[in-house]
Amino acid sequence: MLLGPLRGLTLNELLSDPALTPKKFADQFENFTYEFIGYVQEPEEFLRTRNGDCDDYAILAAHVLAKKEFTPRLIHVRMVGRVAHAVCYIVENRAYLDYNNRRYTFNLERCGPSIRAIASKVARSFEGNWTSASEFTYNYETEVKNALFTVVKTEPPGNDPDRGRY
């Protein structure tokens, strides 16, 4: 039996799912396509088109999972010779959601909670070297990213602004 075209996922469906977990959230994005957009898409646009980038995915994950009583942290990792990559770290799972891993069974990457640990693991997944990483927030209403903490790889770990926070 042939099924019709895949029906788009909606923000309301994600928010109203009482059993939504980070893994279940990530499972919803297996058939999405990577496309660099250059701005953060509104959730409904990202969900309807099934196209977007790491910012769209990480920011939506943080938005939805925070409403499900999880503690998300948005992390931008800057790497040598590459554009920054955004992930959504979930404190309770000690793991991050990465748009690059949305097609895998194990779509949560286990990792320590420091920005330095997250940046190191993200850079390894790109077979690259990170230079700095920042924790940030994003507000859909104002369309503003707000940097909270930045860690520079060459600085001593004892100076990291998120040291001991999680």
C-alpha positions as CSV (number, residue, x, y, z in Angstrom):
1,M,0.0,0.0,0.0
2,L,1.4,3.4,-1.0
3,L,1.2,6.2,1.5
4,G,0.7,9.7,0.4
5,P,3.3,12.4,0.8
6,L,4.6,12.8,4.3
7,R,2.5,15.2,6.3
8,G,4.4,18.0,7.9
9,L,5.1,18.0,11.6
10,T,3.7,21.0,13.5
11,L,5.0,22.9,16.5
12,N,1.7,22.3,18.2
13,E,2.1,18.5,17.8
14,L,5.6,18.6,19.3
15,L,4.4,20.8,22.2
16,S,1.3,18.7,22.9
17,D,3.0,15.3,22.9
18,P,3.0,14.4,26.6
19,A,5.6,11.7,26.1
20,L,8.1,13.8,24.2
21,T,11.7,13.2,25.2
22,P,14.9,14.5,23.6
23,K,15.4,11.2,21.7
24,K,11.8,11.2,20.5
25,F,12.2,14.8,19.4
26,A,15.3,13.9,17.4
27,D,13.6,10.9,15.8
28,Q,11.1,13.3,14.2
29,F,13.8,14.9,12.0
30,E,15.2,11.9,10.3
31,N,13.9,12.9,6.9
32,F,14.8,16.6,7.1
33,T,17.3,18.0,4.6
34,Y,20.3,20.2,5.5
35,E,20.2,23.6,3.9
36,F,22.1,26.6,5.2
37,I,19.5,29.4,5.5
38,G,21.5,32.3,7.0
39,Y,18.8,33.2,9.5
40,V,16.9,31.3,12.2
41,Q,13.6,30.1,10.6
42,E,10.3,30.3,12.4
43,P,9.5,26.9,13.8
44,E,6.5,26.3,11.5
45,E,8.6,27.2,8.4
46,F,11.3,24.8,9.4
47,L,8.8,22.0,10.2
48,R,6.7,22.6,7.0
49,T,9.6,22.8,4.6
50,R,11.7,20.0,6.3
51,N,14.8,22.0,5.3
52,G,17.1,23.9,7.6
53,D,20.4,24.0,9.4
54,C,21.9,23.3,12.8
55,D,20.7,26.6,14.3
56,D,17.1,25.9,13.2
57,Y,17.2,22.4,14.8
58,A,19.1,23.3,18.0
59,I,17.0,26.3,18.7
60,L,13.7,24.5,18.1
61,A,14.9,21.6,20.3
62,A,15.7,24.0,23.1
63,H,12.4,25.8,22.7
64,V,10.3,22.6,22.8
65,L,12.2,20.6,25.3
66,A,12.3,23.5,27.8
67,K,8.5,23.4,27.8
68,K,8.8,19.7,28.6
69,E,10.7,20.4,31.8
70,F,14.1,19.6,30.4
71,T,17.1,21.9,30.8
72,P,18.5,22.7,27.3
73,R,21.7,24.6,26.7
74,L,22.4,26.0,23.2
75,I,26.1,25.8,22.3
76,H,27.8,27.3,19.2
77,V,31.2,25.7,18.4
78,R,33.6,27.6,16.2
79,M,36.2,25.4,14.4
80,V,39.3,26.1,12.4
81,G,38.4,26.6,8.7
82,R,34.7,26.0,9.3
83,V,31.5,27.9,10.1
84,A,30.2,27.5,13.7
85,H,28.0,24.5,14.5
86,A,25.1,24.7,16.9
87,V,23.9,21.9,19.2
88,C,21.4,21.6,22.0
89,Y,22.8,20.0,25.1
90,I,20.2,18.5,27.5
91,V,21.5,18.6,31.1
92,E,19.3,15.7,32.3
93,N,20.5,13.4,29.6
94,R,24.1,14.5,29.7
95,A,24.0,14.5,26.0
96,Y,23.4,16.8,23.0
97,L,21.2,16.8,20.0
98,D,23.1,17.4,16.8
99,Y,21.3,18.0,13.4
100,N,24.1,16.0,11.8
101,N,23.0,12.9,13.7
102,R,19.3,13.0,13.1
103,R,19.3,9.9,10.9
104,Y,21.1,7.6,13.4
105,T,19.5,5.3,15.9
106,F,21.8,6.8,18.6
107,N,20.9,10.5,17.9
108,L,21.9,11.8,21.3
109,E,25.6,12.3,21.8
110,R,26.7,11.6,25.4
111,C,29.0,14.2,26.7
112,G,30.2,16.0,29.8
113,P,28.3,19.3,30.6
114,S,31.1,21.8,30.2
115,I,31.2,24.0,27.1
116,R,34.8,22.8,26.7
117,A,33.7,19.1,26.7
118,I,30.9,19.7,24.3
119,A,33.1,21.7,21.9
120,S,35.8,19.0,21.9
121,K,33.2,16.3,21.1
122,V,31.5,18.3,18.4
123,A,34.9,19.2,16.8
124,R,35.9,15.5,16.8
125,S,32.7,14.6,14.9
126,F,33.9,17.0,12.2
127,E,37.4,15.6,12.5
128,G,38.4,19.2,13.2
129,N,39.8,21.5,15.9
130,W,37.7,24.0,17.8
131,T,38.9,27.5,18.6
132,S,36.1,28.8,20.8
133,A,32.5,27.9,21.9
134,S,29.7,29.9,23.3
135,E,26.5,29.2,25.2
136,F,23.7,31.3,23.9
137,T,19.9,31.8,24.1
138,Y,17.5,32.7,21.3
139,N,14.1,34.4,21.4
140,Y,11.7,33.7,18.5
141,E,9.7,36.8,19.3
142,T,12.6,39.3,19.1
143,E,14.8,37.1,16.8
144,V,17.8,37.8,19.1
145,K,20.7,35.5,20.0
146,N,22.2,36.4,23.3
147,A,25.7,35.0,24.2
148,L,25.9,33.9,27.8
149,F,29.4,32.5,28.1
150,T,32.4,32.0,25.8
151,V,35.2,29.5,26.2
152,V,38.4,29.9,24.3
153,K,40.3,26.7,23.7
154,T,43.8,28.2,24.4
155,E,42.7,29.7,27.8
156,P,43.3,27.6,30.9
157,P,40.2,25.4,31.7
158,G,40.2,26.8,35.2
159,N,39.1,30.1,33.7
160,D,36.1,28.7,31.9
161,P,33.0,30.8,32.8
162,D,30.7,27.7,33.1
163,R,33.1,25.8,35.3
164,G,31.2,24.0,38.1
165,R,27.8,25.3,36.9
166,Y,26.5,21.9,35.8
